[in-house]
Amino acid sequence: MALDQSFVGRTYPPTAPYEVGREKIREFAEAVGDASPAYTDPEAAERLGHADVIAPPTFVFAITFKAAGQVVEDPQLGLDYSRVVHGDQKFAYSRPVRAGDRLTVTSTIEAIKSLAGNDILDIRGEVHDEAGEHVVTAWTKLVARAAEEG
Amino acid sequence: MTAKIAYEDVEVGTELPAQTFPVTRATLVRYAGASGDFNPIHWNEKFAKDVGLPDVIAHGMFTMAEAARVVTDWAGDPGAVVEYGVRFTKPVVVPNDDRGAVIEVSGKVAAKLDGNRVRVDLTAVSAGQKVLGMSRAVVRLA
């Protein structure tokens, strides 16, 4: 069954702050095999003009996707998460995420489409720091594949 | 933000150094832990096959992270990336052996923008299949 179009434009309350830790950034950089010192060495990061070590460009997804869970698990929306695949992902940065940031995410349903029985959901996550400054916007497209005919 | 590449030194068509990234089951377990994405399609072969996949597949976000490295290694400052987007077109299938899979990534400058920014278009291939579509990054150069 197609998702309810009236959910388009719905914004969910901001998440509790996520504190970005140096060691979490290091763990992520090691997991993707990236040896850039900007992720692990505060002095190297400083030489590049950053106040502390920064996170790789896709690091923030872990935070925005968790926030998108508010949408995905909204019982009123009724998305069948067992059939969901990740379609597209995009980030637009005002500045890199860095260690010590306390980030909140505000998720909004940007679009709902139905295509050949698939439900397509566009979620925008606006990420702000503790001072209320914009850090990054993440757009996540989720596709709930049509259920097979019984 | 201090990219090592100067805007003036780059032309449309400039190719970035291509890289290949190996992915084994161990890589995926490590990425699951670091990212918090524990979806069993990325580590449980039986589960993956039960939902119609050929085998365990890499996290799309892992592939996206590897593709970004062609841009961040080139720019010298990962913080120089101001926009980055991809479409997940095909999964990276990761067999349960010592070799796993390989993701091959290349990129080239597709457009010069204002504010010393350039758009880089990336291509990511695994097992002969294009695994990312519309893979684009905007980078602020020196």
Interface residues (C-beta under 8 A of the other chain):
Chain A: K24 E27 F28 E30 A31 V32 G33 D34 S36 A38 Y39 R47 L48 G49 H50 I54 P56 P57 T58 F61 A62 F65 K66 V85 H86 G87 D88 Q89 K90 F91 A92 Y93 R95 P96 W139
Chain B: M1 T2 F21 T27 R30 Y31 G33 A34 S35 G36 D37 G60 M61 F62 M64 A65 E66 A68 R69 T72 D73 G76 D77 P78 G79 V81 V82 E83 Y84 G85 V86 R87 F88 M134 A137
